[in-house]
Amino acid sequence: MAAAAGGAAAAAAEEPQAPGPVLPERLQRREAERQQGVERQRQQREARAVQEERSEFVLAALGRERQAVEELLAAGPPDEAAARLQALQKLLTDSVRCLAPYELRQAQEAVARLQAALAARRHKPQRE
């Protein structure tokens, strides 16, 4: 019986020790979760920075193309202006995900104005 009592005492002594190793494990798990959260926030910050850079690049490219189309509409052949306008539309379509809604709407309105100007120029009687 003494052996049984000693075994029971040993088993009872082991039970309180069980929460001991669980505590560091729980702390390690919380620390790992915290580190994952920090890493996730860092990646989101970097993604926003890349998105902003891409947006600035796209806006600059759209501005250059729009200016080129406007110049061609003013003095160049309509077919060349139409080709550049089509390239501008493709650039805008490809860049939809990079642009903020306001910037996208502004660019779409500019393309619509250019299309209207091209249509008016094509239908305008030639004076020569």
N, C-alpha and C positions, 0 to 999 in steps of 0.2 A: 503494500500500500504506500509505503514511503516513496517507492519508485513512481507509483502512479501519482502521488501528490506532487512529487518533484517534477514529473512530466507536465502536470496541470499547471504548476507554477511557471514552468518554462514556457508553456504555451501562452499563459496569461502575460508573461513578460514579453513575449514576442508580439502580441497584439498591440500594446501601446507603441511599440517601435514601428509598426507598420505605417502609422500616419507620418512618422518622421521622414522616411524616404519619399512619401507622396508630396509633401510640402515642397521640397526642392524641385520635384518633377513638375508640380503645378506652377511654380515660379519660372521654371525654364520654359514651360509652354506659354505662359503669359509674356515672357520676354521675347520669345520667338514671334508671337502674334504682334507684339508692339513693333518689332523690327520689320515685319512684313508690312505693317501699316505705314511705317516711315518710308520704306522702299516704294510702296504704292503711291504715296504722296509725291515723292521725288520724281517718279516716272510721269505722273500727271502734270507736274510743273514743267518738266522737259517737253512733254508733248504739246503743252500750251505754247511754249516758246517757239518750238518748231512750227506750229500752226500759224503763229503770228508772223514769223519770218516768211513762210510760204505765202501767206496772204499778202504781205507787202510786195513780194516778188511778182505774184500774179497780178496785183493791181498795177504795178509798174509796166508789166508786159501788156496788159489790156490798154493802158493809157497810150503806150507807143503805137500799138496797132490801130487804135481808134484815131489817133492823130494822122497816121499814114493813110487811112481810109478817107478821112476828111480832106486831106490834101489831094488825093486822087479824084475825089468827087468834085473838087473845085477846078481842077485843071487837067486831070488825066483821063485816059480812056475808061468808059464805064465798065468794060469787061474786066479790066485789071482791078478796078475798085470793087467789083462784085466778088472777084476771087479773094481779095484781101478781107472783104467783109465776111465771106464764108470762113476764112481762117480765123477771124476774130470770134465768130460764133462758136467754132469748134473749141477754141481756147477757153471761152467762157463756159461751155458745156463741160469740158474736162476739169474745170476749176471750181465747180459748184460746191464741192465739199470743203474747199479751202477758204471760202469767203463767208463773211458774216452776212446774215440776211439783208441788212441795209445795203452793204456793198454789192451784193448780188443783184438786188433790185435796181440799184443805180446803173450797174453795168448793162442789165437787160434793157433798161429804158434808153440808154445811149445806143445800143445796137438797134433797137426799134426805130429810133430817130434816123440813124444812118440808113437803114433799109428804106424808110420813107423817102429820104433825100435821093437815094439811088433810083427808086421807082419814079420819082418826079423827074429826075434828070433823063431817064430813059424815055419817058413819055413826052418830054418837052421837045417841041419841033426844033430841028437843027437850023441855025442861022449861019449860013456860010456863003 
